[in-house]
Amino acid sequence: MNVRILFFGITKDLTGESNINLEVNDNCSVNDLKEILKEKFKDLNNLNSYAIAVNEEYASYDIFLKPNDVVAIIPPVSGG
């Protein structure tokens, strides 16, 4: 199945992409996707953590993706 991945902040810099379409297995969880992305974009391993949102809602790592989901990779944000 196809999902769309959006990269924000430092994840955009680390991947060199703002968004990609990615073909994943039908039973792909958010955690599985995270591992796929870390394999595809080795520099993501330099981040200690980042949030993942699916269809504009923060997602836990154990939910399963559906065809045409839009997944946002959101790095930690600091500021004041």
C-alpha positions in Angstrom: 0.0 0.0 0.0 1.1 3.6 -0.5 1.5 6.2 2.2 2.7 9.8 2.0 5.4 10.9 4.4 5.9 14.5 5.3 9.1 15.7 6.9 9.4 18.8 9.1 12.2 20.7 10.7 15.5 18.9 11.2 14.0 15.7 9.7 13.6 17.5 6.4 17.3 18.5 6.6 18.4 14.9 7.5 16.4 13.3 4.7 16.9 15.9 2.1 13.1 15.6 1.4 10.0 17.5 2.3 7.7 14.6 1.4 7.8 11.2 -0.3 5.4 8.5 -1.3 6.4 5.2 0.1 5.1 1.7 -0.6 4.8 -0.4 2.6 3.3 -3.8 3.5 -0.4 -3.9 4.2 0.2 -4.7 7.9 2.7 -1.9 8.5 2.5 -0.3 12.0 3.8 3.2 12.8 6.7 1.5 14.6 7.5 -0.6 11.4 7.4 2.6 9.4 9.8 4.3 11.8 12.3 1.4 11.2 11.8 1.5 7.5 12.6 5.3 7.5 15.6 4.8 9.7 16.9 2.2 7.2 16.2 4.4 4.2 17.5 7.6 5.7 20.4 6.6 7.9 20.8 10.2 9.3 17.4 9.8 11.1 19.3 7.6 13.5 21.0 10.7 14.8 17.7 11.9 16.4 16.9 10.6 19.9 13.2 11.0 19.3 10.5 12.4 17.1 6.8 12.4 17.1 4.7 10.8 14.3 1.3 12.0 13.3 -1.1 10.1 11.0 -3.7 12.1 9.2 -3.0 15.1 11.4 -3.3 13.2 14.8 -0.4 12.2 16.9 -0.1 8.4 16.7 1.2 5.7 19.0 3.7 3.3 17.6 1.4 0.3 17.7 -1.4 1.5 15.3 -1.5 0.2 11.8 -1.4 2.4 8.7 -4.1 2.3 6.1 -3.7 3.0 2.3 -3.2 6.6 1.4 -2.5 7.7 5.0 -0.5 10.9 5.4 2.2 10.5 8.0 4.1 13.5 9.4 7.5 13.1 11.0 7.8 15.8 13.6 11.1 16.5 15.4 11.4 17.8 19.0 10.7 21.6 19.2 12.1 24.0 21.7 11.6 27.7 22.1 10.5 30.3 24.5 
